[in-house]
Amino acid sequence: MSAEFGGRSGRQGKLSQWLRGRRTKEAADDGGREALLLATAAAGLPLAPAAHPAPGYRCSCDRVGCPTPARHPVSFAWQTQSTTDRAQIERWARHQPQANFVTATGMVHDVLDVPLDAGREALDRLLASDIEVGPVATSDDGRMLFFTLTRGTPEEEDEWWPCELDCHPETMDEHPGLRWHCRGSYVLVPPARLPGDDQTVRWVRGPEHPLPDPLSLLEMLTDACARHAGAQPDHVSAAWPLRH
C-alpha cells in the first residue's frame, strides 16, 4: 500500500503536481505568448514582468487608484531586473501565466509612442518612402509604438537625456502627442492585456525587424502628430530630445 498523507496517496500527489505544472506551462504558452516574449528578448529587448488586468477594470497590484493599471512593472527594481536571458524569461512566463511584460528603454532601444491615427498615417508614409521601419506595436488604448535604436550611451553621466525630461510613464495623459521613451522609461511589449474586454497590445511589425535610427522616423511622426493635433509641426518637434 502506498503511503498516505492528508487522504491522498503519494502517487496521486505526484500526479496532481505534474498536472498542475503542465497546466501552468500550457497557460503560459496560450496563443504563443512565451514564443513571442522569447523572440522579443532574442532581438535584444530586455524584459521584466508587469502587472495584469484584474476583475472590475482593476490592476493586479491592488494599489487603490492605480494610475496605470496593467501597464507597470511588478518590481521597483525593474531596470536592473530587465533581461534578455532566455531561461529567466521562460521561468517568469511559466510561473506568472497572467503577467504582462515591459521592456526597459534607453539601454538598447528607445520607443517613439504616438497616437494611433497619427501612427497609422506615418507608418504608411514611411513604408511608401522605403524608409527602414523597425518593430511596431499597437495598443487598444489608442497608441502606436515605434521601436528604434537608442540615441547612444554617452560615457559622461551628465550627457544622458532621462525620460523624465520628456514624459514619465505615470503621467502619460499629460502628453497626448509624441512621447519619446528613453532612459528611465518602459513600455508594454506584446502580447499584453489591458483592462476592458479584449483590449490588448500586439505587434504590427514583429521584433525580427532591425531597429532603425529614431531620427529617420522622427520627421514623419512629428508631422503626423501635428496634423492629428491640429498644430504646426514646429510646435511638436521642438519638444523632443535630440542628443548629439
C-alpha positions in Angstrom: 0.0 0.0 0.0 1.4 3.4 -0.9 1.9 5.9 1.8 -1.0 8.2 2.6 -0.8 11.9 3.5 -3.8 14.0 4.1 -6.0 11.4 2.4 -4.0 11.5 -0.8 -1.6 8.8 -1.9 2.0 9.7 -2.7 1.4 8.6 -6.3 -1.8 10.7 -6.6 0.1 13.7 -5.1 2.8 13.4 -7.7 0.3 13.1 -10.5 -1.5 16.2 -9.2 1.8 18.1 -9.1 2.6 17.1 -12.6 -0.9 18.1 -13.9 -0.6 21.5 -12.1 2.8 22.1 -13.7 1.5 21.1 -17.1 -1.5 23.4 -16.8 0.8 26.2 -15.8 3.1 25.6 -18.8 0.1 25.4 -21.2 -1.5 28.5 -19.8 1.8 30.4 -20.1 2.1 29.4 -23.8 -1.5 30.1 -24.7 -1.6 31.8 -28.1 2.2 31.6 -28.5 2.8 34.1 -25.6 6.0 32.6 -24.5 7.4 32.3 -28.1 6.6 36.0 -28.7 8.3 37.0 -25.5 11.4 34.9 -26.3 11.5 36.4 -29.8 11.4 39.9 -28.4 14.3 39.1 -25.9 16.3 37.4 -28.7 16.0 40.7 -30.7 17.9 42.3 -27.7 14.9 44.0 -25.9 15.3 43.4 -22.2 12.1 42.3 -20.4 10.7 42.4 -16.9 7.4 41.1 -15.5 4.5 43.6 -15.3 1.0 43.8 -13.7 -2.0 42.4 -15.5 -5.7 43.3 -15.5 -7.9 42.2 -12.6 -11.7 42.0 -12.5 -13.6 45.3 -12.4 -11.1 47.2 -14.6 -8.6 47.0 -11.7 -4.9 46.2 -11.6 -3.3 43.1 -10.2 -1.1 45.2 -8.0 -4.2 46.1 -5.9 -3.0 49.7 -5.5 -6.0 51.9 -4.8 -6.5 54.1 -7.8 -3.5 52.7 -9.7 -2.8 55.3 -12.4 -1.6 52.8 -15.0 -3.5 49.5 -14.4 -1.8 46.5 -16.0 0.8 48.8 -17.6 3.6 49.0 -15.0 6.3 46.6 -13.7 5.7 44.5 -10.7 9.1 45.3 -9.1 10.6 48.7 -8.2 13.9 47.1 -9.4 12.6 46.7 -13.0 15.6 48.4 -14.6 18.1 46.1 -13.1 15.8 43.1 -13.3 15.2 43.5 -17.1 17.0 40.8 -19.0 17.2 39.0 -22.3 18.2 35.7 -20.7 16.0 33.0 -22.2 15.9 30.7 -19.2 14.8 33.6 -16.9 12.1 34.7 -19.2 10.8 31.2 -19.6 10.6 30.9 -15.8 8.7 34.2 -15.5 6.4 33.3 -18.3 5.5 29.8 -16.9 5.2 30.8 -13.3 3.4 34.0 -14.0 1.0 33.0 -16.7 -1.2 36.1 -16.5 1.6 38.7 -16.3 2.2 41.3 -18.9 5.8 42.2 -19.7 7.6 45.6 -20.1 10.8 46.4 -21.9 13.2 48.9 -20.3 14.1 51.7 -22.8 17.2 53.7 -23.1 19.7 50.8 -22.8 19.4 49.1 -26.2 16.4 50.7 -27.7 14.1 53.7 -27.5 10.4 53.9 -28.3 8.6 56.6 -30.2 5.0 56.5 -28.9 2.3 58.3 -30.9 -1.5 58.5 -31.1 -2.8 55.6 -33.1 -4.3 57.5 -36.0 -1.1 59.6 -36.4 1.0 56.4 -36.2 -1.0 54.6 -38.9 -0.6 57.6 -41.2 3.1 57.9 -40.5 3.7 54.2 -41.0 2.0 54.2 -44.4 4.2 57.2 -45.5 7.4 55.6 -44.1 6.8 52.3 -45.9 5.8 54.1 -49.1 9.0 56.1 -48.9 11.2 52.9 -48.4 12.4 54.2 -45.1 13.6 51.4 -42.8 11.0 50.8 -40.1 11.7 48.5 -37.2 9.2 46.7 -34.9 5.9 48.5 -34.4 3.2 47.7 -31.9 -0.4 49.0 -31.5 -2.3 49.3 -28.2 -6.0 49.3 -27.8 -5.8 52.4 -25.6 -5.1 54.3 -28.7 -1.3 54.4 -29.1 1.2 53.1 -31.7 4.8 52.2 -30.6 7.8 52.5 -32.9 10.8 50.7 -31.6 14.2 52.2 -32.6 17.8 52.2 -31.6 18.6 54.2 -28.5 20.4 57.5 -29.2 23.5 56.1 -27.7 25.2 55.6 -24.3 27.4 58.6 -23.6 30.3 58.0 -21.3 29.5 61.0 -19.2 26.5 60.5 -16.9 25.6 64.2 -17.3 25.1 63.7 -21.0 22.2 61.3 -20.6 18.7 62.6 -21.5 16.4 61.0 -18.9 12.9 60.2 -19.9 11.6 62.5 -17.2 12.6 65.5 -19.4 10.1 64.2 -22.0 7.5 62.3 -20.0 7.2 59.8 -17.2 5.3 56.5 -17.6 2.7 57.5 -14.9 2.0 61.0 -16.5 1.1 59.9 -20.0 -2.3 61.7 -20.1 -0.3 64.9 -19.9 1.5 64.1 -23.1 -1.2 63.4 -25.8 1.2 63.8 -28.7 4.6 62.1 -29.4 6.3 60.6 -26.3 10.0 59.6 -26.6 10.7 56.7 -24.2 14.4 56.6 -23.5 16.4 56.2 -20.3 14.3 55.7 -17.2 11.1 54.6 -19.1 9.4 51.4 -20.2 6.6 50.2 -22.5 4.5 47.1 -22.6 5.5 44.5 -25.1 3.2 42.2 -27.0 1.3 40.1 -26.2 -0.1 42.2 -23.3 -3.7 42.6 -22.0 -5.2 45.9 -20.9 -8.3 46.4 -18.7 -11.5 46.0 -20.6 -12.9 43.5 -23.0 -10.4 42.1 -25.4 -8.1 45.1 -25.0 -4.5 44.2 -26.0 -1.1 45.3 -27.1 0.1 43.5 -30.3 2.7 43.6 -33.0 2.0 45.2 -36.3 5.7 44.5 -37.3 7.4 42.0 -35.2 10.7 42.2 -33.3 12.5 40.4 -36.1 12.8 43.7 -37.9 16.1 45.6 -37.3 15.9 48.6 -35.0 16.3 51.9 -37.1 17.8 55.2 -36.1 15.0 57.2 -34.4 15.9 60.3 -36.4 15.0 58.6 -39.6 11.4 58.3 -38.4 11.1 61.5 -36.4 10.1 63.9 -39.1 7.1 61.9 -40.4 6.0 61.0 -36.9 6.0 64.6 -35.8 4.3 65.8 -39.0 1.6 63.2 -38.5 1.2 64.1 -34.8 0.9 67.8 -35.7 -1.8 67.1 -38.2 -3.6 64.8 -35.7 -3.5 67.6 -33.0 -4.2 70.4 -35.4 -0.9 72.1 -34.6 2.1 73.2 -36.6 5.0 70.6 -36.9 7.5 73.0 -35.3 5.4 73.2 -32.2 5.5 69.4 -31.8 9.1 68.6 -32.8 10.7 71.2 -30.7 9.8 69.3 -27.5 11.6 66.1 -28.2 15.2 65.2 -27.2 17.8 65.4 -30.0 21.0 64.3 -28.3 24.3 64.7 -30.1 
